[in-house]
C-alpha cells in the first residue's frame, strides 16, 4: 500500500486521479466519477473542515467496535460495500472542482508530514497511528480508483 502521507506515495495516487476524465465509467457501483471524487473528499473534510457532526459517545463506541478495524485494517474493501450516510453523495458534482479539492487535501496531508498523524484524533475512531491514518486514506482511494479503472 502506498504511503500517501509522504509526497512520493501521494504522487502515485494523484497520477491515477489525473487519468480520470468526466466520462470515466465505474466498473461497479452507482456513483458517477465526480460523485466518487466528492465521496473521497469526505475523509479529508472530517479531518480538516468542521462540516460533519462528530458522532455521540454511544455511536462512536459502536463505530470503534465494529467499523474501525475494517477502515484502518489491511484487508481491502469489498465491491459495493455499504457506506456511512456522511459519505453518500447525491446529485451532480463538478468533476474538475472535486478533483482539485481531493488533490489539494492530499497536498495538505503531505505538507503536514506523516509524523503529524501519529496519535492524531480521528473524527470517529479516536487517536490513530500514522500507519492507521495512511491505511484509511490509501485503502479508500485505491478502492475507488480501482472502481473507476485507474
N, C-alpha and C positions, 0 to 999 in steps of 0.2 A: 504494500500500500504506500502510495506517495506520501511524503511528509509535506502537507500543504501549509504548515506553519512556517516554512522557510521558502525563500524565493524560488529555488530550483524546482521544488515539488509543486508549488503553486503554478509555476510557469507551464508545467506539463499539463495540468488541468485547464489552464487558460488557453493553451493551444488547442485543446479538444473543444472548449467552448467556442473558440473562434472558427471552428469548422461548421458550426451550426448556421443555418440560414432561416429566415422566416417561413420557408417552405418545408423544412425538415420535418419528416413524419416520425411518429413514435412506432416502435416495434411492438409495444403493448401499452395498455392503459388508455385513459380517456383525455389526458392533458394535451393541449397543443404546446408547441415548443416555447412560446412566450410565457405561457402559464407555468411551465416547468421551471423556467429561469426565475420567475417570481416566487415559486414554491421553494426553490433552493435558497433564495434570499432570506426566507423566514428564520432559519437558524441564526443567521448573522443579525437580523433585526432583534431577535431575542437577546443577543449579546450586547449590541451597540445602541439600540433605539428603545425608547420607553413607549412602545405602542402595543405590546401584548401584555395583558394582565398576568401576573405570576399566579400559579396555582395555590389554592389554600393548603393548609397543612395536611389535611386528610388526602386531598388529591395528590399532593406532592409525595406523600408516603407511598401511595399505590403506584405512582409513576416510577419512583425509585425502585420499588419492589419488583414490578413486572415489566417495565419498559426500558429502564436504564441499561441493563445487560444487552438487550437487543440493539440499542442505539450505539453504545460505546464498545461493544464486543466485536471481535474479529469476523464473525460469521456474516457473509453478505446478506443483504435483504432479498427476500423472495419477490418475484414479479407480482404485481398487483397487491402488494401488502397494504393493509389498512393504514390510514394516516390520521394524525390528530386533527381535530377541527381547525386549529390555528394554521395548519399547513394547507388547507383546502383553498384553492384559488378559483374563484368564479369570475365569469365574464372575460372579455377580451383584454389582453395586455399588450403593451407596446414592446415589440421584440428588442429593438435597439436600446430602449431605456432599461429594460430588465437585464439585458446582457451587460450593459455598462454598470448597473448597480451591483450585480454579482461580482464582476471583476474588481470594482472599487472596494467592496467588502473584503475580498481576498487580499488585495494590496494592503488594506488596513491591518489585517491579521499578520501579514509578513513584516510590516513595518514595526509592529509591536514586538515581534520576535517570539520564538517558541517558549522561552523561559517565562514570558509574561503569563502564559497559560497554566503554568504549574500551580495547582491548588486554587485556580480561579473558580469562583462560584458560577455554576450553570443556572439558567433561568428555572429549570425544572428538576435537575438532578443533584443539586448541591455541589460541593467542590469536586473538581475533576483534575486528574493528572494531565500533563501536556500530551501524553500518549492517548488518553481518552478523548481529549479535545480534537486531536488530529484524526483519530478514528471516526469520530462523529462527523466532522467536516468532509473528510476524504471519502468515506464509505457512501455517504449520501450523494455527493457529487458524482462519484463513479457510477452508482446505481442509475442515476437519471441520465447521465451522458451515454451510458450503455443503452438505456431505454431508447434514446434517440440516435443510436448507431454511430456515435463518435467516441 
